[in-house]
């Protein structure tokens, strides 16, 4: 959990909250089909622990700036670099607007292209 010092006290924001914000921003981005599972997500699911924010990895620097890695599936027909850039901007805006956290990096890993029936 990250703490934010205020004059009136502390605010604690769970890592799950950051991951949820990233997931929602990702799924709202044009060209993104879905989040993609990672190896760690598969291991967690195997042991009966399933998270709403599958496909998101969150870490923090020594200065409490956030780093995000989002694993996604892109819809066929969209330019992957355009989707990734748009997604990076969307995630950063969502995190800063919602929590005022400093964003260090946002990495996008495209793991699959999804062909949908027309």
Beta strands, then each sheet from edge to edge (+ up, - down):
strand 1: 2-6
strand 2: 9-13
strand 3: 32-35
strand 4: 56-60
strand 5: 66-75
strand 6: 103-114
sheet 1: 1+ 2-
sheet 2: 3+ 5- 4+
sheet 3: 3+ 5- 6-
end
